[in-house]
Protein backbone atom coordinates (compact mmCIF):
# COMPACT_ATOMS: atom_id res chain seq x y z
CA UNK A 1 0.00 0.00 0.00
CA UNK A 2 3.02 2.31 -0.05
CA UNK A 3 4.75 4.28 -2.80
CA UNK A 4 7.75 6.60 -3.09
CA UNK A 5 5.91 9.69 -4.32
CA UNK A 6 5.34 12.44 -1.76
CA UNK A 7 1.88 13.27 -3.03
CA UNK A 8 -1.31 12.22 -1.20
CA UNK A 9 -2.89 8.83 -1.76
CA UNK A 10 -6.66 8.37 -1.66
CA UNK A 11 -8.44 5.10 -0.94
CA UNK A 12 -12.02 5.18 -2.23
CA UNK A 13 -14.50 2.81 -0.60
CA UNK A 14 -17.97 2.04 -1.86
CA UNK A 15 -20.46 1.57 1.01
CA UNK A 16 -23.23 -0.88 0.12
CA UNK A 17 -22.02 -4.51 0.10
CA UNK A 18 -18.42 -3.28 0.37
CA UNK A 19 -18.08 -1.58 3.74
CA UNK A 20 -21.57 -2.59 4.85
CA UNK A 21 -23.39 -5.87 4.27
CA UNK A 22 -26.49 -4.98 2.27
CA UNK A 23 -27.92 -1.61 1.29
CA UNK A 24 -27.76 1.42 3.56
CA UNK A 25 -31.03 2.74 2.15
CA UNK A 26 -32.79 -0.32 3.57
CA UNK A 27 -31.54 0.58 7.04
CA UNK A 28 -32.71 4.15 6.51
CA UNK A 29 -36.11 2.64 5.76
CA UNK A 30 -36.00 0.67 9.02
CA UNK A 31 -35.33 3.86 10.93
CA UNK A 32 -38.09 5.67 9.10
CA UNK A 33 -40.56 2.86 9.82
CA UNK A 34 -39.72 3.03 13.51
CA UNK A 35 -40.51 6.76 13.46
CA UNK A 36 -43.79 6.16 11.67
CA UNK A 37 -42.56 7.58 8.37
CA UNK A 38 -42.79 4.29 6.49
CA UNK A 39 -45.53 1.68 6.31
CA UNK A 40 -44.92 -2.00 7.06
CA UNK A 41 -45.70 -2.73 3.41
CA UNK A 42 -42.98 -0.35 2.28
CA UNK A 43 -40.54 -1.83 4.79
CA UNK A 44 -41.23 -5.32 3.46
CA UNK A 45 -40.60 -4.02 -0.05
CA UNK A 46 -37.31 -2.54 1.12
CA UNK A 47 -36.51 -5.89 2.75
CA UNK A 48 -37.15 -7.83 -0.45
CA UNK A 49 -34.77 -5.61 -2.37
CA UNK A 50 -32.23 -5.96 0.45
CA UNK A 51 -32.35 -9.76 0.15
CA UNK A 52 -31.94 -9.59 -3.63
CA UNK A 53 -29.12 -7.07 -3.32
CA UNK A 54 -27.16 -9.30 -0.94
CA UNK A 55 -27.83 -12.38 -3.05
CA UNK A 56 -27.11 -11.15 -6.58
CA UNK A 57 -25.60 -7.69 -6.29
CA UNK A 58 -26.74 -4.31 -7.49
CA UNK A 59 -29.10 -4.12 -10.45
CA UNK A 60 -29.55 -0.41 -11.02
CA UNK A 61 -32.89 -0.56 -12.74
CA UNK A 62 -34.35 -2.67 -9.91
CA UNK A 63 -33.24 -0.50 -7.01
CA UNK A 64 -33.98 2.90 -8.55
CA UNK A 65 -37.56 2.67 -7.32
CA UNK A 66 -36.39 1.88 -3.79
CA UNK A 67 -34.07 4.88 -3.73
CA UNK A 68 -36.87 7.08 -5.07
CA UNK A 69 -39.13 5.90 -2.24
CA UNK A 70 -36.36 6.64 0.24
CA UNK A 71 -36.15 10.18 -1.12
CA UNK A 72 -39.88 10.59 -0.60
CA UNK A 73 -39.42 9.52 3.02
CA UNK A 74 -37.11 12.41 3.79
CA UNK A 75 -39.34 14.96 2.07
CA UNK A 76 -40.47 17.48 4.67
CA UNK A 77 -37.87 16.49 7.26
CA UNK A 78 -35.54 19.17 8.55
CA UNK A 79 -31.84 18.66 8.16
CA UNK A 80 -31.53 18.13 11.92
CA UNK A 81 -34.32 15.53 11.89
CA UNK A 82 -32.66 13.53 9.12
CA UNK A 83 -29.33 13.62 10.95
CA UNK A 84 -31.18 12.31 14.02
CA UNK A 85 -32.66 9.43 12.02
CA UNK A 86 -29.25 8.75 10.47
CA UNK A 87 -27.57 8.58 13.90
CA UNK A 88 -30.18 6.13 15.18
CA UNK A 89 -29.88 4.05 12.02
CA UNK A 90 -26.09 3.95 12.29
CA UNK A 91 -26.06 2.86 15.92
CA UNK A 92 -28.86 0.31 15.68
CA UNK A 93 -28.62 -1.08 12.16
CA UNK A 94 -25.50 -0.05 10.24
CA UNK A 95 -22.71 -0.50 12.80
CA UNK A 96 -23.68 -4.15 13.48
CA UNK A 97 -23.55 -4.90 9.73
CA UNK A 98 -20.15 -3.40 8.91
CA UNK A 99 -17.63 -5.83 7.47
CA UNK A 100 -14.73 -5.98 9.97
CA UNK A 101 -12.29 -6.75 7.16
CA UNK A 102 -13.05 -3.68 5.07
CA UNK A 103 -13.25 -1.46 8.16
CA UNK A 104 -9.75 -2.70 9.03
CA UNK A 105 -8.61 -1.89 5.49
CA UNK A 106 -9.76 1.71 5.97
CA UNK A 107 -7.74 1.86 9.18
CA UNK A 108 -4.67 0.40 7.48
CA UNK A 109 -4.85 3.10 4.82
CA UNK A 110 -5.16 5.76 7.51
CA UNK A 111 -2.16 4.33 9.37
CA UNK A 112 -0.17 4.69 6.16
CA UNK A 113 -1.14 8.34 5.95
CA UNK A 114 -3.62 7.86 3.11
CA UNK A 115 -6.88 9.75 2.81
CA UNK A 116 -9.92 7.46 3.00
CA UNK A 117 -13.08 8.63 1.29
CA UNK A 118 -16.41 6.88 1.03
CA UNK A 119 -17.87 7.21 -2.45
CA UNK A 120 -21.43 6.03 -2.74
CA UNK A 121 -24.90 6.46 -4.18
CA UNK A 122 -26.09 6.63 -0.57
CA UNK A 123 -27.36 10.09 0.47
CA UNK A 124 -24.36 12.09 1.60
CA UNK A 125 -25.87 12.75 5.04
CA UNK A 126 -25.67 8.98 5.73
CA UNK A 127 -22.25 8.62 4.10
CA UNK A 128 -20.87 11.58 6.08
CA UNK A 129 -22.10 10.07 9.32
CA UNK A 130 -20.50 6.69 8.58
CA UNK A 131 -17.23 8.42 7.66
CA UNK A 132 -17.30 10.50 10.85
CA UNK A 133 -18.06 7.53 13.11
CA UNK A 134 -15.23 5.51 11.54
CA UNK A 135 -12.77 8.39 11.65
CA UNK A 136 -12.36 8.54 7.86
CA UNK A 137 -11.32 11.56 5.83
CA UNK A 138 -14.70 12.28 4.26
CA UNK A 139 -17.51 11.10 2.02
CA UNK A 140 -18.87 11.73 -1.44
CA UNK A 141 -22.52 10.80 -1.85
CA UNK A 142 -25.81 11.69 -3.46
CA UNK A 143 -26.98 15.20 -2.61
CA UNK A 144 -30.56 15.80 -1.45
CA UNK A 145 -32.32 19.04 -2.25
CA UNK A 146 -33.05 21.22 0.77
CA UNK A 147 -35.40 24.21 0.66
CA UNK A 148 -35.54 26.56 3.65
CA UNK A 149 -33.85 23.99 5.86
CA UNK A 150 -36.16 21.10 4.91
CA UNK A 151 -35.65 18.30 2.40
CA UNK A 152 -37.88 18.49 -0.65
CA UNK A 153 -37.84 14.79 -1.51
CA UNK A 154 -35.83 15.47 -4.67
CA UNK A 155 -32.20 15.08 -5.62
CA UNK A 156 -29.78 17.93 -6.06
CA UNK A 157 -28.21 16.77 -9.30
CA UNK A 158 -27.99 13.04 -10.00
CA UNK A 159 -27.42 9.87 -7.99
CA UNK A 160 -23.67 9.39 -7.52
CA UNK A 161 -23.38 6.20 -9.52
CA UNK A 162 -21.38 4.61 -12.31
CA UNK A 163 -19.46 7.12 -14.42
CA UNK A 164 -20.45 9.95 -12.07
CA UNK A 165 -18.48 8.24 -9.30
CA UNK A 166 -15.39 8.22 -11.51
CA UNK A 167 -15.89 11.91 -12.29
CA UNK A 168 -16.29 12.76 -8.59
CA UNK A 169 -13.14 10.79 -7.74
CA UNK A 170 -11.22 12.57 -10.51
CA UNK A 171 -12.34 15.93 -9.17
CA UNK A 172 -11.36 15.10 -5.60
CA UNK A 173 -7.95 13.81 -6.67
CA UNK A 174 -7.34 17.03 -8.60
CA UNK A 175 -8.39 19.12 -5.60
CA UNK A 176 -5.92 17.45 -3.23
CA UNK A 177 -3.16 16.86 -5.78
CA UNK A 178 -3.34 13.06 -5.74
CA UNK A 179 -2.00 10.93 -8.57
CA UNK A 180 -4.77 8.43 -9.34
CA UNK A 181 -2.16 5.89 -10.45
CA UNK A 182 -1.19 5.58 -6.77
CA UNK A 183 -4.77 5.59 -5.43
CA UNK A 184 -7.01 2.70 -4.41
CA UNK A 185 -10.66 1.76 -4.94
CA UNK A 186 -12.83 -0.93 -3.35
CA UNK A 187 -16.25 -1.97 -4.64
CA UNK A 188 -18.60 -4.91 -5.09
CA UNK A 189 -20.43 -3.80 -8.23
CA UNK A 190 -19.91 -3.97 -11.98
CA UNK A 191 -21.37 -0.46 -12.08
CA UNK A 192 -18.21 0.81 -10.38
CA UNK A 193 -15.84 -0.39 -13.10
CA UNK A 194 -15.30 3.24 -14.25
CA UNK A 195 -14.09 4.07 -10.72
CA UNK A 196 -12.02 0.90 -10.40
CA UNK A 197 -10.33 1.43 -13.76
CA UNK A 198 -9.50 5.02 -12.81
CA UNK A 199 -7.04 4.09 -10.06
CA UNK A 200 -3.82 2.13 -10.03
CA UNK A 201 -4.92 -0.27 -7.28
CA UNK A 202 -8.36 -1.84 -7.22
CA UNK A 203 -10.00 -4.52 -5.12
CA UNK A 204 -13.32 -6.24 -5.88
CA UNK A 205 -14.99 -6.89 -2.52
CA UNK A 206 -17.64 -9.63 -2.54
CA UNK A 207 -18.11 -8.85 -6.23
CA UNK A 208 -21.30 -9.57 -8.10
CA UNK A 209 -20.96 -12.24 -10.79
CA UNK A 210 -20.21 -9.77 -13.59
CA UNK A 211 -17.58 -7.86 -11.63
CA UNK A 212 -16.00 -11.12 -10.48
CA UNK A 213 -15.64 -12.24 -14.09
CA UNK A 214 -14.24 -8.86 -15.15
CA UNK A 215 -11.82 -8.87 -12.20
CA UNK A 216 -10.51 -12.33 -13.05
CA UNK A 217 -10.01 -11.33 -16.67
CA UNK A 218 -8.25 -8.11 -15.63
CA UNK A 219 -6.10 -9.66 -12.92
CA UNK A 220 -7.66 -7.55 -10.17
CA UNK A 221 -7.56 -8.65 -6.55
CA UNK A 222 -10.79 -10.22 -5.27
CA UNK A 223 -11.66 -10.16 -1.57
CA UNK A 224 -14.33 -12.63 -0.42
CA UNK A 225 -15.90 -12.04 2.98
CA UNK A 226 -18.03 -14.31 5.15
CA UNK A 227 -20.87 -13.24 7.42
CA UNK A 228 -19.27 -15.22 10.25
CA UNK A 229 -16.82 -12.33 10.68
CA UNK A 230 -19.73 -9.94 11.33
CA UNK A 231 -21.16 -12.35 13.90
CA UNK A 232 -17.79 -12.63 15.65
CA UNK A 233 -17.48 -8.84 15.79
CA UNK A 234 -20.96 -8.57 17.31
CA UNK A 235 -20.08 -11.14 19.98
CA UNK A 236 -16.88 -9.28 20.77
CA UNK A 237 -18.79 -6.01 21.20
CA UNK A 238 -21.33 -7.69 23.51
CA UNK A 239 -18.53 -9.20 25.57
CA UNK A 240 -16.77 -5.83 25.83
CA UNK A 241 -19.98 -4.13 26.97
CA UNK A 242 -20.52 -6.83 29.61
CA UNK A 243 -17.16 -6.25 31.28
C-alpha positions, 0 to 999 in steps of 0.5 A: 500500500506504499509508494515513493511519491510524496503526493497524497494517496486516496483510498475510495471505498464504496459503502453498500455490500463493500463496507456494509453488508447490504444496502444502507437505504434499507436501514434508513427505511427501518429507521423511518418505519420506527418513526412512523414515516414508512408503512410496514408494506414499504418496509417489506418491499425494502426488505425484499430488495435488500435480500436480492441485493445481498444475493445477486448484487446491485441491479440499477434498474431494480433499485432505482424505485427503492431509492426514489421511495427513500427520497420521498421519506425524507421529504419534509424532514428538517436537516436536523431531523434527518441527521437524528434518524441517520444517527439512530440508524447507524447505531442500531442497524448499520454498525452491526452490519459493517464488514470488519475486514473492510473497516480494518482496510480503511484503518490500514490506509489511515495508518499509512497516511492515506486519505480514506473517502467513502464514495457512494450512491447513498445520500451524503448525510448517511455517508458523512455520518459513517465516515465520521463515526469511523474516523475517515477523511470524508464522504462523497454521496448523493446530494438531497435538495433542501429548501428553507432547511427542509428536504424536498424529496428530490435530488440535487443533481444526480445519484452518484453512480457509475461514471459519475463516481469516476468523475467525482473521484477525478475531481477530488484527486485534482483538488488534493493533488493526488495521482490516481495511479497511486490511489485505491478503490474498493467496490462490489459492483460492476457499475463501479468499473469506471471508478475501479479502472480510474485508479492504479490499485483496485479490489473487488470486494464480494463482487457480483458475478459480472464484476467477479468475471471482469476482475478475473479477466483483468487480474484484479484482486478479489476479496471474499468475505463471510458473514461469520466475521460480522457475527464474531465482531458482534459477539466481541462487542457484547462481551466488551460491553458486559465487562 
